[in-house]
Amino acid sequence: MERRLAAVLVSDVVGYTKLMEEDTEGTVTAWSEARDKIIEPSVESHKGRIVKFTGDGFLTEFKTVQDALNCAIHLQNSLFESSLKFRMAVNLGDIIDDGRDIHGEGINIAARLEALAEPGGICISGAVYDQVRNRINAKYEELGFQDVKNVSEPVMAYNVSAEVNLGEETKPENLAGDLSIAVLPFDNMSNDPEQEFFTDGIVEDIITELSFLKNIRVIARNSSFAYKGQSIDIRKVGEELDVNHVLEGSVRKSGDSVRITAQLIVTKDNSHRWAKRYDGTLENIFELQSEIAENIAAELDLEFASKTDVSKGQDAVKKKEAHDIARRGRQVALPPNLRNIEASKKFYRHAITIYEKCALAYAGLGHADIINAWHYEFNKKNRDALIKSGTKQLNYARELDPTLALSYVSLSVSFLIRERHDDAWEIARDVVKKCPNDPVAYFCFGLVSTAIAKYNEALSAIDKAIDLDPLHLTNYLVLTHCRFAMGDYQEAINSFENEFGEAPIEEFAPYDWSLIIASYLKLNNKSRASKLWESVKKVYPEYNSEILKNNGTLLPKEVTEDLVKTLRDFIEGK
């Protein structure tokens, strides 16, 4: 047996015996629907555990009192239209777990408080109140000290009602352009670390589905996944990402069976819009993901249209496995130095052997070849071969999935470094049309606009990319490029150093460092430029101004020529 401190939520149906006498079948049906469709999904989505159902009620355990009370509030709102009325109570106290049931004073107190609750209401103990009063935006009515059987000291009790009245559906104003959402990493409930990529992949696919909704701002995975593994305050997430909704949940995979729970939360007051459980198999995993996005759209009164035909059956099983492996490759590729990029290609190739139409894998391979050609391959013949190979794979990735923005970015880079600006511009305009809510699309547009000296358009696109993906540092790298091209050398340094600080030289390509070195030279800070150049040469001993010229830049021609001359004069003058 285990003794521990726990938050417990107890509940039962008001007047259940009388209801059974009046309409047995109807009462049982109402109870079953409430249990299966509302109570179980809500408890699981709030990270709770149902210990037992007690005929007309239930006993649940939570790790935190915040989760327990949020669950109770959500349940009472969700059960408002049921013919059954529930009383609920939350307490924090010692329990004893015998492996099959829980016992103890903490539960006795909760049961006594539950009897004090109004039908459709919630009662909490003083121990709970002390922890939630500044964390959960609700109205608390003090009931005074209550005597509890078999408990020596009286217990302070409070009635709770949400800031919006319990039982009333609450929807924030739905003004076009005002809605925003971040999908946080879901909890992996499989107790298998290997399932993390499976779980993360589901979340990423949901984000992708949501990004094709109109009139809502969807935060990209790079920023929302910055909270992975953290104990977070939803209201703080709302402030940091500037969103008014958050989706969080969990995934449990057992064999071919998959259970996804999800809850939509309003960040302003940490209130829950809905919680739902989705049960399925690997063969309909993409249908489940699409259904979650569709339900969010319905809840927020948005028009839903899935971006692609949904894979089913064994095709879905293979596609899901391949995508998870390709995502591992993408993770391995960061930071994008030569060693990491080469390592990532093993994952991409493996993904293709599992699912030969894995667009993400082909895009990854193509991107790897283009980046290698641009940054790390100084032999012209090898460089040309890499560009040819990368372009072929990127075009095939676009053919498989026209909405995968990475393909467009890498293709635009391949054109820019070969000074084919018209082709790059066509790609940049196309990706914004195909992926209108994807920060990578605006990242691409910002790169190309910088290269053709459309600086206002570039800055606007970069701002949009940062707005959709505020914690993704690569967005600030393209801002550095743009500021340098505009001649704002101090701003170029600021945008780089403010975000990357004292970054190791090997985390960035020599081209990126050449911009910062040249910026210091333009500002007559030769001391700082010299220190940086010495560090760069230790990591990239072959690099020089001639390689910079031959490998191309993402800058206008006259800016490139001035950059090369600045670096050459500096090197030759040392």
Buried (B, 14 or more C-beta within 10 A) or exposed (E): EEEEEBBBBBBBBBBBEEBBEEEEEEBEEBBEBBEEBBBBBBBBBBBBEBBEBEEBBBBBBBEBBBBBBBBBBBBBBBBBEBBBBBBBBBBBBEBBBEEEEBBBBBBBBBBBBBEBBEEBBBBBBBBBBEBBEEBBBBEBEEBEEBEBEEBEEEBBBBBBBBEBEBBEEBEBEEEEEEBBBBBBBBBBBBEEEEBBBBBBBBBBBBBBBBBBBEBBBBBBBBBBBBBBEEEBBBBEBBEBBBBBBBBBBBBBBEEEEBBBBBBBBBBBBBBBBBBBBBEBBBBBBBBBBBBBBBBBBEBBEBEBEBBEEBBBEEEBBBBBBBBBBBBBBBEBBEBBBBEBBBBBBEBBBBBBEBBEBBBBBBBBBBBBBBBBBBBBBBEEEEBEBBBEBBBBBBBBBBEBBBBBBBBBBBBBBBBBBBEBBEBBBBBBBBBBEBBEBBBBBBBBBBBBBBBBBBBEBBBBBBBBBBBBBBBBEBBBBBBBBBBBBBEBBEBBBBBBBEBBEEBEBBBBBBBBBBBBBBBBBBBEBBEBBBEBBEBBBEBBEEBBBEBBBEBBBBBBEEBBEBBBEBBBEBBEEE
